Amino acid sequence: MNCRYRLLLGWEAVIWSPSVKTMRHWTTLLIVAALTACSDERPVDCEVLRDETLACMDRVAGSGERNSSAIFDECFPMSEPQRFTGTWATDFEVNEFHEGQALTAEEAWRHQDATDRLWGTALERHASDNSAYVMEVEFVGRYPLCNLTQPGRDIIVDDLIRARTVERTPSKM
C-alpha cells in the first residue's frame, strides 16, 4: 500500500507501508537468521588441542590446590550438562560407572566393561571414607568433548540428584 503526501513545498512523497504478510515474511527470516547464527558452533578439533590440554593438566595438577573436576573445567572443552543414570562402583583404585544399567553389587564388581569414570565434589562423601560402594545414581553431569584419557570417558558430576546404596563394604584394598 502506498500513501502519497504533499509536502509544504509542493513536493510529493511516497511512503511505503508493507502488508502484514510481507512483515511476517521478513520477521520470520530475521528470526531464523538470528537463531542460526547463535547455534553455529564449530566442532572442537581435539588433535589441535591435545598438547595445550596436556600442558594445562600438568600445570593444574602440579598446583596441588585443585580437585580432579577442576582439571577438567580448566583444561577441557566440556559438553552441555545432561542427566545420567546408572550403577557406580567405587573403591580404592576403582571408579566404574555403568550408564543406563541397574546392577547388583556382585554384577557391578564382576562387570568389567564399564568405561566411564565419575568425578566431582558432589561424590566426595562416597569416595573418601575407606569403604567400597556400589550405588544406583542419577545426576546431572558433563564430559570432555575431547577424550584424551581413553579408553573410557570421564564424567563430571555437577548435581547428584539421587544416590541409593546397593552395597557398602570395607575397602577391598
C-alpha positions as CSV (number, residue, x, y, z in Angstrom):
1,M,0.0,0.0,0.0
2,N,1.5,3.3,-1.0
3,C,0.4,6.6,0.6
4,R,1.0,9.9,-1.2
5,Y,1.7,13.0,0.8
6,R,2.1,16.5,-0.5
7,L,4.8,18.4,1.4
8,L,4.7,22.1,2.2
9,L,6.9,23.0,-0.8
10,G,4.7,21.2,-3.2
11,W,6.8,18.0,-3.5
12,E,5.1,14.8,-3.5
13,A,6.4,12.0,-1.3
14,V,5.5,8.3,-1.4
15,I,5.7,6.4,1.8
16,W,5.7,2.7,1.5
17,S,4.0,0.6,4.2
18,P,4.4,-3.1,3.8
19,S,1.5,-5.5,4.1
20,V,1.1,-7.7,7.2
21,K,2.0,-10.7,5.0
22,T,5.3,-9.0,4.0
23,M,6.1,-8.1,7.6
24,R,5.6,-11.7,8.7
25,H,7.8,-12.9,6.0
26,W,10.7,-10.6,6.9
27,T,10.2,-11.2,10.6
28,T,10.4,-14.9,10.1
29,L,13.6,-14.6,8.0
30,L,15.2,-12.4,10.7
31,I,14.3,-14.8,13.5
32,V,15.7,-17.8,11.5
33,A,18.9,-15.9,10.7
34,A,19.4,-14.9,14.3
35,L,18.8,-18.4,15.6
36,T,21.1,-20.0,13.0
37,A,23.9,-17.5,13.8
38,C,23.6,-18.3,17.6
39,S,23.8,-22.1,17.2
40,D,26.6,-22.2,14.6
41,E,29.2,-23.7,16.8
42,R,32.3,-25.2,15.2
43,P,33.3,-28.7,16.2
44,V,36.2,-29.0,18.5
45,D,39.4,-30.1,16.9
46,C,40.9,-32.4,19.6
47,E,44.2,-33.1,17.8
48,V,44.9,-29.3,17.8
49,L,44.0,-29.1,21.5
50,R,46.0,-32.2,22.6
51,D,49.3,-30.6,23.5
52,E,47.7,-27.5,25.1
53,T,45.3,-29.7,27.1
54,L,48.1,-32.0,28.4
55,A,50.2,-29.0,29.4
56,C,47.2,-27.5,31.2
57,M,46.6,-30.7,33.1
58,D,50.3,-30.8,34.2
59,R,50.1,-27.2,35.4
60,V,46.8,-27.6,37.3
61,A,47.7,-31.0,38.8
62,G,51.0,-29.5,39.9
63,S,49.4,-26.7,41.8
64,G,48.3,-29.1,44.5
65,E,45.2,-26.9,45.3
66,R,42.8,-28.3,42.7
67,N,40.5,-31.3,42.7
68,S,40.1,-33.5,39.7
69,S,37.0,-31.9,38.4
70,A,38.8,-28.5,38.3
71,I,41.3,-30.0,36.0
72,F,38.6,-30.9,33.5
73,D,36.8,-27.5,33.9
74,E,40.1,-25.6,33.3
75,C,41.7,-27.7,30.6
76,F,39.0,-29.4,28.5
77,P,36.1,-28.1,26.4
78,M,33.1,-29.6,28.1
79,S,29.7,-30.8,26.9
80,E,26.5,-29.2,27.9
81,P,25.0,-30.6,31.2
82,Q,22.8,-33.6,30.8
83,R,21.1,-36.2,33.0
84,F,22.7,-39.6,33.6
85,T,21.5,-42.7,35.4
86,G,23.3,-46.0,36.2
87,T,25.3,-48.0,38.6
88,W,28.5,-46.7,40.1
89,A,31.1,-49.0,41.8
90,T,33.9,-47.2,43.7
91,D,36.8,-48.4,45.9
92,F,40.5,-47.7,46.2
93,E,41.7,-47.5,42.5
94,V,38.2,-48.4,41.3
95,N,35.9,-45.9,39.6
96,E,33.4,-47.6,37.3
97,F,30.1,-46.1,36.1
98,H,27.7,-48.4,34.2
99,E,25.5,-45.9,32.4
100,G,21.9,-46.9,32.0
101,Q,22.3,-50.2,33.9
102,A,20.9,-51.2,37.3
103,L,23.3,-53.9,38.5
104,T,23.5,-55.9,41.7
105,A,26.7,-55.5,43.8
106,E,28.0,-58.8,42.5
107,E,27.3,-57.9,38.9
108,A,28.9,-54.4,39.3
109,W,32.2,-55.9,40.8
110,R,32.3,-58.6,38.2
111,H,31.2,-56.5,35.2
112,Q,34.5,-55.4,33.6
113,D,33.1,-53.5,30.6
114,A,32.4,-50.2,32.4
115,T,34.3,-47.5,30.6
116,D,33.1,-44.3,32.3
117,R,34.6,-42.8,35.5
118,L,32.8,-40.2,37.7
119,W,34.5,-37.2,39.3
120,G,33.3,-34.2,41.3
121,T,32.8,-32.7,44.7
122,A,29.2,-34.0,44.8
123,L,30.7,-37.5,45.1
124,E,33.3,-36.9,47.8
125,R,31.1,-38.3,50.6
126,H,31.0,-41.6,48.8
127,A,34.6,-41.8,47.8
128,S,36.6,-40.7,50.8
129,D,35.5,-42.9,53.8
130,N,37.7,-46.0,53.1
131,S,34.6,-48.0,52.1
132,A,33.7,-49.8,48.8
133,Y,30.4,-48.7,47.4
134,V,28.0,-49.9,44.7
135,M,25.3,-47.3,44.1
136,E,22.5,-46.6,41.8
137,V,22.9,-43.0,40.9
138,E,21.1,-40.2,39.0
139,F,22.9,-37.0,38.4
140,V,23.4,-34.0,36.1
141,G,26.9,-34.0,34.6
142,R,29.2,-33.1,31.8
143,Y,32.0,-34.8,29.9
144,P,35.0,-33.5,28.0
145,L,34.4,-33.1,24.3
146,C,38.0,-34.3,23.7
147,N,38.6,-37.7,25.3
148,L,42.4,-37.8,25.9
149,T,42.1,-40.5,28.7
150,Q,41.0,-43.3,26.5
151,P,39.8,-45.9,27.0
152,G,36.8,-44.6,28.9
153,R,35.1,-41.3,29.4
154,D,35.4,-39.1,32.4
155,I,32.1,-37.5,33.6
156,I,32.0,-34.6,36.0
157,V,29.0,-34.8,38.4
158,D,27.7,-31.3,38.9
159,D,24.5,-32.2,40.8
160,L,23.9,-35.6,42.5
161,I,20.1,-36.0,42.3
162,R,19.7,-39.4,43.8
163,A,22.1,-42.0,45.2
164,R,20.9,-45.3,46.6
165,T,23.5,-47.6,48.2
166,V,23.3,-51.1,46.8
167,E,26.2,-52.3,48.9
168,R,28.7,-50.7,51.3
169,T,31.6,-52.8,52.5
170,P,35.1,-52.2,53.9
171,S,37.5,-51.3,51.2
172,K,39.0,-54.4,49.5
173,M,42.4,-52.7,49.4
